[in-house]
Amino acid sequence: MTDTTSAPGSLITLDGQIQWAGLLLGPTTPFQIDRDGLTGWADLPALDAADADRPTAHGAWPGARWARPRVVTAGVWLLPDAAPGAPGELLDAFVRATGTGTDDAEQWLAVRLHGRTTAVRARIAQRAVPTDRRFTTGGATRVTVQWTATDPRRYEPQEQSVSLALPRYGAGLGYPLGYPLDYGAPASGGSAVAVNSGSVATCPRVEFTGPVTRPRLVNHTTGRVLEYDITLAADDRLTVDVQEGTVLLGGRASRLYTAAPGSSPEQSFVLSPGENRLDFRAPDGDPAAAARLSWRSAHL
């Protein structure tokens, strides 16, 4: 039952199964989900609204709305008859997987329903294990476990990516002129479409690689721009984590201060649901320079 990959839901094979911290719950396992199933998984989380009351009129001015953390609760039956070993070993495995961990970091909680697996990054918020007579005599018991996902979006497990090279421009008119005129090859490259197949905006990770000076990435769908006043050598990598709002050179050194005056705040450079039209440009760069986006489609 140990997860050997970092992909969320890699152990899931059947509808109704849940994967958490390398532990598989649900059909074909000794950890059966109660008939009430999960609560909070497909619900819309509570919303924080920035509405402002109208001082001289009815109602309020509508402001931005943001979802609060997602809280997911499940009732799970521990059934020792369905697993090898003693009932205590089954309980130990469950307790180990549903503890607070050593670094308190979030992990993937993945659920498959009707053929579709989605996942959130979460931490254990609560665990209740009744040690009643039924458990004492037979080892079976109904436990309750609760997770909190600080990011309420449910992500598709497959990470998508797209790479953009700088555009290559045609040679233009040749002299002496001949007729009919040959205007040369049109510009090519530098553009791509990133598709977020979910229902809510998702945060990509953007990597600029050189050789390039002042790389600029535009999302024409949202109108947002990332541009940095920096020169990248061939082996340099500038990584923008939109979720965290960081800009790192080589994965370590912050280069947030190199953001150009026209650059958007990093955390606003999201991919909207549907198609996002992207352009990669720079005043100077090599054909080997690139901008690479990676993301997971998200649902709320």
Secondary structure, DSSP 8 states (H G I E B T S, - for coil): ----SSSTTTT--STT-EEETTEEESTTSSEEEEEEEEESSSS---EEE--EE-TTSSSEE---EEE--EEEEEEEEE-GGGSSS-HHHHHHHHHHHTS--SS---EEEEEEETTEEEEEEEEEEEEE----HHHHHH--EEEEEEEEESS--EE-SS-EEEEEE--B------SS--SS-------B-SEEEEEE-SSB-B--EEEEESSEES-EEEETTTTEEEEB--EE-TT-EEEEETTTTEEEETTTEE-GGGB-TT---GGG--B-SEEEEEEEE-SEE-TT-EEEEEE--EE-
